[in-house]
Amino acid sequence: PPVFRAALPAGADVGSRPVFYRDAAGLCARCGQVWLTLESKGADYLTVLVDGEGGPTAPAVVWPDGCVQEGDVREILERVEKEFPFPGAGPCSLFRRISECVDNVRCNIVRFDGVFPRNCLDDPRAPYLFRRDGTAVTDQDHLVTLEELDELLEEYDDGPFLCGDEPTAADFFWAPHLERYAAMLPGTRRGDPLFDPRGRGDPAGKEGV
């Protein structure tokens, strides 16, 4: 998709395409959530790289009808599915259910806030490593998070993704945060395998965090 810096140029041919505003540095996990979702759908969209000065606050999507969604990734993902529905876009519905009674994808998204350590600095360079008061997250809190992540991966064993054999909104919501956490946490614990999300076995045949 076409990419612009800071703002859309005058006279840009937007047409019926949404405009996605994401951080220019590529560090923001929430921007990564939206980007993965749009790409999974094969969506035709424009990208504007922003640095926080002026314009919508990333992540944001400006839709052709004039609606501006800023910051709330869950709402953006819901709109993406509405605008680019399955069948026709993506390998499956972003919010497919295992039954009429079990909304497993949305349930896994809701669980996100309760799994990672709470009250942490919003710093993509040190994800979930420090509290807002500057103190380090304790080893015990990290171990609890890793155990809960293992349990999450074990719940649906019919495929490599969080909810089975195809990627859903739950995978796109979790993946950017897990990627950063798995990359940064081991380095703060001198390579201790207990704190390496990629070295804690292979729950339910998954590829790991």
N, CA and C of each residue as an Amber inpcrd file, in Angstrom:
protein
   627
   0.8260000  -1.2170000   0.0000000   0.0000000   0.0000000   0.0000000
   0.8570000   1.2610000   0.0000000   0.3820000   2.3460000  -0.6030000
   1.1440000   3.5970000  -0.6180000   1.4310000   4.0890000   0.7990000
   2.6370000   4.6250000   1.0070000   3.0560000   5.1090000   2.3220000
   3.4960000   6.5630000   2.2060000   3.0060000   7.3900000   3.1390000
   3.3590000   8.8090000   3.1670000   3.8910000   9.1560000   4.5540000
   4.6170000  10.2640000   4.6490000   5.1460000  10.7080000   5.9300000
   4.4270000  11.9600000   6.4170000   4.0720000  11.9280000   7.6940000
   3.4920000  13.0600000   8.4190000   2.0390000  13.3460000   8.0570000
   1.7270000  13.4080000   6.7750000   0.3590000  13.7220000   6.3660000
   0.1490000  13.2780000   4.9240000  -1.1030000  13.1530000   4.5550000
  -1.4150000  12.8690000   3.1600000  -1.0550000  14.0850000   2.3150000
  -0.4430000  13.9070000   1.1700000  -0.1470000  15.0520000   0.3120000
  -1.4190000  15.6460000  -0.2590000  -1.3750000  16.9120000  -0.5750000
  -2.5270000  17.5790000  -1.1620000  -2.9230000  16.8680000  -2.4600000
  -4.1830000  16.6120000  -2.5860000  -4.6760000  15.9780000  -3.8050000
  -4.4730000  14.4810000  -3.8560000  -4.1040000  13.8590000  -2.7430000
  -3.9120000  12.4060000  -2.7220000  -5.2200000  11.7060000  -3.0800000
  -5.1270000  10.7210000  -3.9330000  -6.2990000   9.9790000  -4.3820000
  -6.6220000   8.8900000  -3.3650000  -7.4750000   9.2300000  -2.4000000
  -7.8500000   8.2780000  -1.3560000  -8.9210000   7.3250000  -1.8490000
  -9.8850000   7.8670000  -2.5670000 -10.9670000   7.0450000  -3.0910000
 -11.7340000   6.3620000  -1.9730000 -11.9440000   5.0730000  -2.0880000
 -12.7120000   4.3260000  -1.0880000 -11.7950000   3.6020000  -0.0960000
 -10.5390000   4.0250000  -0.0150000  -9.5770000   3.3420000   0.8390000
  -9.4780000   3.9820000   2.2190000  -9.3550000   3.1860000   3.2750000
  -9.0750000   3.7490000   4.5920000  -7.6410000   4.2470000   4.6540000
  -7.3920000   5.1810000   5.5740000  -6.0520000   5.7130000   5.7810000
  -5.5970000   5.3070000   7.1810000  -4.4970000   4.5840000   7.2370000
  -3.9710000   4.0610000   8.5050000  -2.7990000   4.9210000   8.9580000
  -2.9080000   5.4910000  10.1520000  -1.8360000   6.2900000  10.7450000
  -1.0970000   5.4220000  11.7600000   0.2120000   5.2270000  11.5310000
   1.0270000   4.4170000  12.4350000   2.3300000   5.1380000  12.7690000
   3.0020000   4.6990000  13.8220000   4.2220000   5.3760000  14.2580000
   5.3390000   5.1740000  13.2470000   6.0800000   6.2300000  12.9800000
   7.1380000   6.1770000  11.9780000   8.2820000   5.2660000  12.3930000
   8.5100000   5.1190000  13.7080000   9.6250000   4.3060000  14.1860000
   9.3410000   2.8100000  14.1120000   8.0700000   2.4350000  13.9900000
   7.7180000   1.0190000  13.9300000   7.8650000   0.3020000  15.2540000
   7.8100000   1.0270000  16.3680000   7.9760000   0.4250000  17.6900000
   6.6500000   0.1300000  18.3850000   5.6100000   0.8290000  18.0130000
   4.3330000   0.7460000  18.7210000   3.6400000  -0.5940000  18.4660000
   3.4290000  -1.3660000  19.5380000   2.7750000  -2.6650000  19.4080000
   1.3210000  -2.5160000  18.9700000   0.6520000  -1.4710000  19.4280000
  -0.7550000  -1.2800000  19.0540000  -0.8820000  -0.9790000  17.5570000
   0.0740000  -0.2370000  17.0150000   0.0780000  -0.0220000  15.5660000
   0.3040000  -1.3440000  14.8410000   1.1660000  -2.1770000  15.4160000
   1.4070000  -3.4860000  14.8360000   0.1670000  -4.3490000  14.8030000
  -0.6830000  -4.2250000  15.8160000  -1.9370000  -4.9810000  15.8500000
  -2.8190000  -4.6320000  14.6480000  -2.9420000  -3.3440000  14.3880000
  -3.7960000  -2.9020000  13.2760000  -3.1640000  -3.2850000  11.9410000
  -1.8590000  -3.1010000  11.8280000  -1.1700000  -3.4190000  10.5750000
  -1.3210000  -4.8930000  10.2150000  -1.0820000  -5.7900000  11.1730000
  -1.2310000  -7.2170000  10.9080000  -2.6420000  -7.5560000  10.4470000
  -3.6210000  -6.9230000  11.0640000  -5.0190000  -7.1990000  10.7220000
  -5.3440000  -6.7490000   9.3020000  -4.9360000  -5.5500000   8.9560000
  -5.1910000  -5.0560000   7.5990000  -4.4920000  -5.9230000   6.5570000
  -3.2560000  -6.3150000   6.8430000  -2.5150000  -7.1450000   5.8980000
  -3.1410000  -8.5240000   5.7540000  -3.6480000  -9.0720000   6.8580000
  -4.2730000 -10.4000000   6.7930000  -5.4950000 -10.3950000   5.8920000
  -6.1340000  -9.2450000   5.8080000  -7.3340000  -9.1130000   4.9820000
  -7.0100000  -8.7950000   3.5280000  -5.7430000  -8.5160000   3.2370000
  -5.4050000  -8.0870000   1.8870000  -6.0680000  -6.7690000   1.5480000
  -6.2490000  -5.9190000   2.5720000  -6.9750000  -4.6630000   2.3970000
  -6.2050000  -3.6720000   1.5360000  -6.9360000  -2.8910000   0.7720000
  -6.3690000  -1.7910000  -0.0070000  -6.4780000  -0.5370000   0.8470000
  -5.3500000  -0.0490000   1.3620000  -5.3760000   1.0950000   2.2680000
  -4.1350000   1.9560000   2.0670000  -4.1830000   3.1680000   2.5940000
  -3.0440000   4.0710000   2.5710000  -2.4340000   4.1400000   3.9720000
  -1.1310000   4.3720000   4.0410000  -0.4470000   4.4800000   5.3230000
   0.2070000   5.8510000   5.4530000   0.0300000   6.4650000   6.6230000
   0.7240000   7.7060000   6.9480000   1.5590000   7.4540000   8.1960000
   2.8670000   7.6750000   8.0840000   3.7780000   7.4950000   9.2090000
   3.8740000   8.7970000   9.9930000   3.5540000   8.7430000  11.2830000
   3.5170000   9.9510000  12.1060000   4.4920000   9.8120000  13.2710000
   4.9020000  10.9770000  13.8220000   5.8380000  10.9760000  14.9440000
   5.2350000  11.5880000  16.1920000   3.9080000  11.7100000  16.2300000
   3.2290000  12.2080000  17.4170000   2.8970000  13.6780000  17.3890000
   3.3020000  14.3970000  16.3680000   3.0430000  15.8320000  16.2920000
   2.0010000  16.1170000  15.2190000   0.8060000  16.5450000  15.6610000
  -0.2630000  16.8770000  14.7270000  -0.9260000  15.6400000  14.1530000
  -2.1390000  15.8150000  13.6420000  -2.8600000  14.7170000  13.0300000
  -3.3780000  13.7270000  14.0530000  -4.0140000  12.6650000  13.5930000
  -4.5470000  11.6520000  14.5100000  -3.4290000  10.9960000  15.3200000
  -3.7770000  10.5240000  16.5050000  -2.8350000   9.8260000  17.3620000
  -2.7880000   8.3580000  16.9770000  -1.6000000   7.8850000  16.6090000
  -1.4540000   6.5000000  16.1750000  -1.6140000   5.5310000  17.3590000
  -2.2430000   4.3670000  17.0830000  -2.8090000   3.9540000  15.8020000
  -4.1650000   4.5970000  15.5650000  -4.4010000   4.9480000  14.3270000
  -5.6820000   5.5330000  13.9530000  -6.0140000   5.1210000  12.5250000
  -7.3000000   5.0230000  12.2640000  -7.7720000   4.7550000  10.9070000
  -8.8590000   5.7590000  10.5720000  -8.6990000   6.4290000   9.4390000
  -9.7360000   7.3210000   8.9230000 -10.4340000   6.5790000   7.7910000
 -11.7240000   6.3250000   7.9760000 -12.4830000   5.5390000   7.0160000
 -13.0870000   6.4300000   5.9400000 -13.4090000   5.8790000   4.7900000
 -13.9410000   6.6860000   3.6830000 -15.2020000   7.4700000   4.0330000
 -15.9720000   6.9930000   5.0300000 -17.1900000   7.7190000   5.4060000
 -16.9070000   8.8710000   6.3550000 -15.6210000   9.1360000   6.6480000
 -15.2460000  10.2370000   7.5200000 -15.0520000   9.8520000   8.9730000
 -15.4060000   8.6240000   9.3410000 -15.2320000   8.1610000  10.7170000
 -13.7470000   8.0500000  11.0420000 -13.3520000   8.5940000  12.2000000
 -11.9600000   8.5230000  12.6500000 -11.9080000   7.6790000  13.9230000
 -11.1510000   6.5960000  13.8790000 -10.9610000   5.7540000  15.0540000
  -9.5240000   5.9090000  15.5240000  -9.3630000   6.3590000  16.7750000
  -8.0230000   6.5920000  17.3210000  -7.8150000   5.7860000  18.5930000
  -6.7120000   5.0530000  18.6460000  -6.2790000   4.4550000  19.9030000
  -6.9240000   3.1440000  20.2940000  -8.2350000   3.0080000  20.1040000
  -8.9340000   1.8050000  20.5600000  -8.7960000   0.7000000  19.5190000
  -7.8060000  -0.1590000  19.7020000  -7.5120000  -1.1930000  18.7080000
  -8.6790000  -2.1630000  18.5650000  -9.3490000  -2.4750000  19.6510000
 -10.4520000  -3.4400000  19.5710000 -11.5550000  -2.9380000  18.6430000
 -11.8790000  -1.6580000  18.7590000 -12.9020000  -1.0880000  17.8830000
 -12.4280000  -1.0580000  16.4320000 -11.1580000  -0.7660000  16.2330000
 -10.6160000  -0.7380000  14.8660000 -10.7080000  -2.1220000  14.2350000
 -10.3580000  -3.1650000  14.9790000 -10.4180000  -4.5230000  14.4430000
 -11.8460000  -4.9240000  14.0910000 -12.7910000  -4.5070000  14.9090000
 -14.1990000  -4.7910000  14.6060000 -14.6050000  -4.1150000  13.2900000
 -14.1520000  -2.8850000  13.0820000 -14.4970000  -2.1610000  11.8570000
 -13.8130000  -2.7900000  10.6410000 -12.5710000  -3.2590000  10.8230000
 -11.8790000  -3.9120000   9.7120000 -12.6780000  -5.1240000   9.2310000
 -13.1750000  -5.9210000  10.1540000 -13.9690000  -7.0900000   9.7550000
 -15.2530000  -6.6710000   9.0430000 -15.8330000  -5.5700000   9.4800000
 -17.0620000  -5.0820000   8.8390000 -16.7970000  -4.6030000   7.4140000
 -15.6840000  -3.9100000   7.2210000 -15.3740000  -3.3440000   5.9070000
 -14.7710000  -4.3790000   4.9560000 -14.0710000  -5.3690000   5.5060000
 -13.4350000  -6.4020000   4.6790000 -13.8630000  -7.7770000   5.1810000
 -15.1170000  -8.1250000   4.9710000 -15.6600000  -9.3480000   5.5790000
 -15.1820000 -10.6260000   4.8880000 -15.2370000 -11.6980000   5.6540000
 -15.0160000 -13.0390000   5.1330000 -16.3820000 -13.6630000   4.8560000
 -16.5650000 -14.4190000   3.7610000 -15.5640000 -14.7280000   2.7410000
 -15.3090000 -13.5510000   1.7960000 -14.1610000 -13.5900000   1.1750000
 -13.7610000 -12.5390000   0.2590000 -12.4850000 -11.8550000   0.6970000
 -12.2810000 -11.7690000   2.0270000 -11.0710000 -11.1300000   2.5480000
 -10.5530000 -11.9270000   3.7360000  -9.2890000 -12.3230000   3.6690000
  -8.6790000 -13.0490000   4.7660000  -8.9680000 -14.5350000   4.7340000
  -8.1890000 -15.3220000   5.5180000  -8.3620000 -16.7690000   5.5410000
  -9.6030000 -17.2220000   6.2880000 -10.1330000 -16.3680000   7.1690000
 -11.3580000 -16.6910000   7.9080000 -11.8800000 -15.3960000   8.5180000
 -13.0400000 -15.4560000   9.1560000 -13.5550000 -14.2920000   9.8690000
 -12.6210000 -13.9510000  11.0190000 -12.3780000 -12.6680000  11.2390000
 -11.5380000 -12.2630000  12.3570000 -12.1200000 -12.6980000  13.6890000
 -13.4380000 -12.8200000  13.7450000 -14.1150000 -13.1250000  15.0010000
 -14.9480000 -14.3980000  14.8900000 -14.4150000 -15.3860000  14.2040000
 -15.1730000 -16.6300000  14.0460000 -15.3540000 -17.2980000  15.4110000
 -16.4900000 -17.9560000  15.5680000 -16.8300000 -18.6220000  16.8240000
 -16.6920000 -20.1360000  16.6710000 -16.3650000 -20.8160000  17.7830000
 -16.3560000 -22.2660000  17.7330000 -17.7680000 -22.8170000  17.8810000
 -18.6910000 -21.9620000  18.3790000 -20.1110000 -22.3180000  18.4570000
 -20.9000000 -21.0360000  18.6400000 -22.2020000 -21.1270000  18.5330000
 -23.0460000 -19.9450000  18.7110000 -22.9380000 -19.3850000  20.1240000
 -22.6000000 -20.2450000  21.0730000 -22.5680000 -19.8350000  22.4730000
 -21.1950000 -19.3880000  22.9510000 -20.1530000 -19.7120000  22.1980000
 -18.7950000 -19.4300000  22.6650000 -18.1020000 -18.4460000  21.7240000
 -17.9480000 -17.2180000  22.1950000 -17.2600000 -16.1760000  21.4210000
 -15.7850000 -16.2100000  21.8050000 -15.0830000 -17.2700000  21.3720000
 -13.7410000 -17.5290000  21.8660000 -12.7170000 -16.4560000  21.4830000
 -12.8520000 -15.8520000  20.3100000 -11.8810000 -14.8460000  19.8780000
 -11.9660000 -13.6010000  20.7590000 -13.1600000 -13.0700000  20.9220000
 -13.3050000 -11.8800000  21.7610000 -12.9390000 -12.1800000  23.2080000
 -13.2420000 -13.3790000  23.6750000 -12.8650000 -13.7570000  25.0420000
 -11.3540000 -13.7300000  25.2190000 -10.6040000 -14.2150000  24.2310000
  -9.1510000 -14.2050000  24.3310000  -8.5790000 -12.7930000  24.2580000
  -9.2540000 -11.9070000  23.5470000  -8.8180000 -10.5110000  23.5110000
  -9.0540000  -9.8520000  24.8740000 -10.2160000 -10.1100000  25.4680000
 -10.5370000  -9.5340000  26.7770000  -9.5460000 -10.0010000  27.8420000
  -9.0550000 -11.2200000  27.7130000  -8.1280000 -11.7760000  28.7000000
  -6.7650000 -11.0880000  28.6950000  -6.4620000 -10.3700000  27.6490000
  -5.1400000  -9.7570000  27.4810000  -4.7360000  -8.9200000  28.6980000
  -5.6280000  -8.0530000  29.1430000  -5.2840000  -7.1240000  30.2280000
  -4.9980000  -7.8380000  31.5430000  -5.5190000  -9.0430000  31.6980000
  -5.3110000  -9.7590000  32.9460000  -4.1050000 -10.6770000  32.9500000
  -3.4140000 -10.8130000  31.8350000  -2.2900000 -11.7440000  31.7410000
  -0.9500000 -11.0400000  31.9370000  -0.7230000  -9.9680000  31.2400000
   0.5550000  -9.2630000  31.3680000   0.6140000  -8.5000000  32.6940000
   1.8240000  -8.2510000  33.2100000   1.9560000  -7.4610000  34.4390000
   1.2280000  -6.1260000  34.3190000   0.5930000  -5.7010000  35.3920000
  -0.2260000  -4.4900000  35.3850000   0.5700000  -3.2550000  35.8000000
  -0.0180000  -2.0930000  35.5050000   0.5470000  -0.8010000  35.9090000
   1.9790000  -0.6070000  35.4280000   2.2280000  -0.9990000  34.1600000
   3.5790000  -0.8860000  33.6070000   3.7320000   0.3510000  32.7400000
   4.9720000   0.8040000  32.6170000   5.2810000   1.8990000  31.7090000
   4.9410000   1.4890000  30.2780000   4.3830000   2.4180000  29.5240000
   4.0810000   2.1610000  28.1170000   5.3290000   2.4780000  27.3030000
   6.2960000   1.5800000  27.3530000   7.5810000   1.7950000  26.6830000
   7.8710000   0.6040000  25.7750000   7.7970000   0.7800000  24.4550000
   8.0110000  -0.3550000  23.5470000   9.4260000  -0.9130000  23.6040000
  10.3730000  -0.1520000  24.1610000  11.7470000  -0.6350000  24.2600000
  11.9570000  -1.5140000  25.4960000  11.0140000  -1.4620000  26.4370000
  11.0960000  -2.2800000  27.6510000   9.6950000  -2.7340000  28.0420000
   9.0560000  -3.5500000  27.1880000   7.6550000  -3.9040000  27.4000000
   7.4350000  -4.7490000  28.6510000   6.5810000  -4.2390000  29.5360000
   6.1780000  -4.9600000  30.7490000   7.3560000  -5.2830000  31.6700000
   8.3840000  -4.4520000  31.6350000   9.5500000  -4.6880000  32.4840000
   9.5950000  -3.7560000  33.6880000   8.9630000  -2.5710000  33.5840000
   9.0030000  -1.6030000  34.6760000   7.6080000  -1.0680000  34.9810000
   7.3740000  -0.8330000  36.2720000   6.1190000  -0.2320000  36.7110000
   6.1410000   1.2720000  36.4370000   4.9880000   1.8880000  36.5310000
   4.9090000   3.3310000  36.3180000   5.6780000   4.1080000  37.3790000
   5.8930000   3.4940000  38.5540000   6.6520000   4.1820000  39.6000000
   8.1570000   3.9860000  39.4510000   8.5840000   3.3180000  38.3540000
   9.9960000   3.1370000  38.0820000  10.5950000   1.8510000  38.6130000
   9.8620000   1.1020000  39.4310000  10.3870000  -0.1620000  39.9530000
  10.2610000  -1.2640000  38.9120000  11.1500000  -2.2550000  39.0150000
  11.1330000  -3.3680000  38.0660000  10.0170000  -4.3410000  38.4140000
   9.4200000  -4.9250000  37.3910000   8.4450000  -5.9900000  37.5960000
   9.1710000  -7.1850000  38.2020000   8.5840000  -7.8120000  39.2130000
   9.2610000  -8.8860000  39.9350000   9.3320000 -10.1730000  39.1130000
  10.2980000 -11.0250000  39.4780000  10.4150000 -12.3260000  38.8190000
   9.1280000 -13.1180000  38.9430000   8.5180000 -13.0850000  40.1240000
   7.2940000 -13.8530000  40.3290000   6.1850000 -13.4050000  39.3900000
   6.0620000 -12.0920000  39.1790000   5.0270000 -11.5840000  38.2690000
   5.2870000 -12.0550000  36.8350000   6.5460000 -12.0720000  36.4280000
   6.8680000 -12.5580000  35.0840000   6.5480000 -14.0490000  34.9550000
   6.8720000 -14.8290000  35.9700000   6.6110000 -16.2630000  35.9060000
   5.1100000 -16.5460000  35.8390000   4.3190000 -15.7710000  36.5680000
   2.8610000 -15.9280000  36.4940000   2.3710000 -15.6160000  35.0840000
   2.8990000 -14.5450000  34.4910000   2.5140000 -14.1930000  33.1220000
   2.8640000 -15.3150000  32.1500000   4.0580000 -15.8630000  32.2560000
   4.4940000 -16.9190000  31.3470000   3.6590000 -18.1860000  31.5120000
   3.2930000 -18.5010000  32.7400000   2.4470000 -19.6730000  32.9720000
   1.0660000 -19.4720000  32.3570000   0.5320000 -18.2780000  32.4840000
  -0.7880000 -18.0090000  31.9040000  -0.7260000 -18.0060000  30.3830000
   0.3880000 -17.5590000  29.8160000   0.5460000 -17.6220000  28.3620000
   0.5980000 -19.0700000  27.8860000   1.2880000 -19.9320000  28.6400000
   1.3110000 -21.3530000  28.2920000  -0.1040000 -21.9310000  28.2980000
  -0.8830000 -21.5780000  29.3130000  -2.2540000 -22.0790000  29.4060000
  -3.0910000 -21.5830000  28.2300000  -2.8690000 -20.3350000  27.8530000
  -3.6070000 -19.7700000  26.7200000  -3.3190000 -20.5490000  25.4390000
  -2.0610000 -20.8890000  25.2210000  -1.6690000 -21.6160000  24.0130000
  -2.1770000 -23.0530000  24.0050000  -2.4460000 -23.6090000  25.1780000
  -2.8750000 -25.0010000  25.2650000  -4.3780000 -25.1890000  25.0640000
  -5.1520000 -24.1080000  25.0850000  -6.6050000 -24.2440000  25.0980000
  -7.1810000 -24.8130000  23.8100000  -6.6530000 -24.3840000  22.6700000
  -7.1640000 -24.8580000  21.3800000  -6.0390000 -25.5880000  20.6620000
  -6.1180000 -26.9260000  20.6570000  -5.0110000 -27.7340000  20.1500000
  -5.2320000 -28.2540000  18.7320000  -6.1850000 -27.6530000  18.0130000
  -6.4620000 -28.1100000  16.6540000  -5.7500000 -27.2650000  15.6000000
  -4.7240000 -26.5280000  16.0100000  -3.9680000 -25.7290000  15.0600000
  -2.9350000 -24.8870000  15.7740000  -2.0840000 -24.1770000  15.0230000
  -0.9750000 -23.4270000  15.6170000  -1.3370000 -22.0480000  16.1520000
  -2.6080000 -21.6420000  15.9970000  -2.9840000 -20.2880000  16.3960000
  -3.7790000 -20.3010000  17.7030000  -4.0050000 -19.1390000  18.2760000
  -4.6550000 -19.0620000  19.5850000  -6.0340000 -19.7080000  19.6020000
  -6.7440000 -19.6160000  18.4960000  -8.0990000 -20.1590000  18.4550000
  -8.2540000 -21.2620000  17.4190000  -7.1650000 -21.9490000  17.0890000
  -7.2910000 -23.0840000  16.1900000  -6.3920000 -23.0410000  14.9820000
  -6.9680000 -23.4220000  13.8260000  -6.1480000 -23.6570000  12.6400000
  -5.9810000 -22.4500000  11.7320000  -6.6220000 -21.3270000  12.0380000
  -6.4800000 -20.1090000  11.2340000  -6.2600000 -18.9100000  12.1530000
  -5.5040000 -17.9100000  11.6960000  -5.3020000 -16.7120000  12.5230000
  -6.5760000 -15.8790000  12.6130000  -6.8580000 -15.3790000  13.7990000
  -8.0360000 -14.5510000  14.0370000  -7.6090000 -13.2270000  14.6610000
  -8.5830000 -12.4030000  15.0000000  -8.2840000 -11.1220000  15.6400000
  -7.5130000 -11.3150000  16.9410000  -7.7170000 -12.4490000  17.6220000
  -6.9860000 -12.7070000  18.8640000  -5.4830000 -12.7880000  18.6060000
  -5.0870000 -13.4650000  17.5220000  -3.6650000 -13.5820000  17.1910000
  -3.0740000 -12.2230000  16.8470000  -3.7930000 -11.4400000  16.0640000
  -3.2670000 -10.1360000  15.6590000  -3.2250000  -9.1730000  16.8470000
  -4.1070000  -9.3740000  17.8160000  -4.1300000  -8.5260000  19.0070000
  -2.9620000  -8.8610000  19.9310000  -2.6700000 -10.1400000  20.0980000
  -1.6240000 -10.5750000  21.0250000  -0.2260000 -10.5160000  20.4330000
  -0.0730000 -10.8580000  19.1620000   1.2510000 -11.1270000  18.5910000
   2.2690000  -9.9960000  18.7590000   1.9560000  -8.7370000  18.4490000
   2.9880000  -7.6970000  18.5770000   3.5100000  -7.5340000  20.0030000
   2.6280000  -7.7060000  20.9970000   3.0610000  -7.5950000  22.3890000
   3.9080000  -8.8000000  22.7890000   3.4900000  -9.9940000  22.3830000
   4.2580000 -11.1950000  22.6950000   5.6370000 -11.1530000  22.0440000
   5.6940000 -10.6540000  20.8180000   6.9690000 -10.5640000  20.1090000
   7.9590000  -9.7090000  20.8820000   7.5160000  -8.5650000  21.3540000
   8.4040000  -7.6530000  22.0750000   8.7830000  -8.2150000  23.4500000
   7.8230000  -8.7880000  24.1250000   8.0740000  -9.3660000  25.4480000
   9.0780000 -10.5150000  25.3470000   8.8700000 -11.3910000  24.3570000
   9.7590000 -12.5410000  24.1760000  11.1710000 -12.1220000  23.7830000
  11.2990000 -10.9800000  23.1270000  12.6160000 -10.5050000  22.7060000
  13.3750000  -9.8330000  23.8420000  12.6620000  -9.1230000  24.7240000
  13.3280000  -8.3030000  25.7220000  13.5000000  -8.9790000  27.0710000
  12.5200000  -9.7760000  27.5130000  12.5790000 -10.3460000  28.8570000
  13.8080000 -11.2240000  29.0970000  14.1620000 -12.1610000  28.2090000
  15.3140000 -13.0350000  28.5040000  16.6130000 -12.2730000  28.7510000
  16.8010000 -11.1700000  28.0480000  18.0320000 -10.4130000  28.2000000
  18.1730000  -9.7590000  29.5580000  17.0590000  -9.5690000  30.2640000
  17.1130000  -8.9570000  31.5890000  17.3300000  -9.9880000  32.6830000
  17.3050000 -11.2790000  32.3390000  17.4510000 -12.3510000  33.3300000
  18.6470000 -13.2480000  33.0120000  19.6570000 -12.6810000  32.3410000
  20.9190000 -13.3590000  32.0550000  20.7290000 -14.7380000  31.4120000
  19.7550000 -14.8140000  30.5220000  19.5570000 -16.0520000  29.7670000
  18.9120000 -17.1790000  30.5350000  18.3730000 -16.9320000  31.7210000
  17.6890000 -17.9770000  32.4950000  16.5320000 -18.5300000  31.6660000
  16.5260000 -19.8480000  31.3440000  15.4770000 -20.4020000  30.4780000
  14.0810000 -20.2830000  31.0610000  13.9740000 -20.1240000  32.3740000
  12.6500000 -19.9520000  32.9800000  11.9690000 -18.6900000  32.4840000
  12.7900000 -17.6990000  32.0750000  12.2490000 -16.4130000  31.6530000
  12.3370000 -16.2210000  30.1410000  12.5150000 -17.3040000  29.4240000
  12.5640000 -17.2320000  27.9630000  11.2860000 -17.8420000  27.3950000
  10.3340000 -16.9970000  26.9410000   9.0680000 -17.5250000  26.4220000
   9.2570000 -18.5130000  25.2840000  10.3630000 -18.4040000  24.5400000
  10.5800000 -19.3090000  23.4140000  11.2540000 -20.6200000  23.8500000
  11.6670000 -20.7080000  25.1040000  12.3650000 -21.8910000  25.5500000
  11.6450000 -22.6710000  26.6220000  10.3350000 -22.4420000  26.7520000
   9.5670000 -23.0770000  27.8190000   8.7680000 -24.2710000  27.3040000
   9.3490000 -25.0400000  26.3890000   8.6240000 -26.1850000  25.8620000
   7.7560000 -25.7830000  24.6870000   6.8860000 -26.6660000  24.2920000
   6.0510000 -26.4780000  23.1160000   4.6250000 -26.8810000  23.4420000
   3.9020000 -26.0250000  24.2240000   2.5720000 -26.4020000  24.6760000
   1.6300000 -26.6880000  23.5310000   0.9860000 -27.8500000  23.6040000
  -0.0560000 -28.2280000  22.6440000   0.4150000 -28.1860000  21.2080000
   1.7270000 -28.3800000  21.0010000   2.2190000 -28.4090000  19.6290000
   2.3260000 -27.0550000  18.9870000   2.2030000 -25.9800000  19.7550000
   2.3130000 -24.6390000  19.1810000   3.7790000 -24.3060000  18.9330000
   3.9840000 -23.2790000  18.1290000   5.3470000 -22.8580000  17.8330000
   5.9740000 -22.0900000  18.9790000   5.1870000 -21.6950000  19.9570000
   5.7030000 -20.9140000  21.0870000   5.4680000 -19.4400000  20.8620000
   5.8070000 -18.6550000  21.9010000   5.5360000 -17.2220000  21.8550000
   6.4670000 -16.5490000  20.8640000
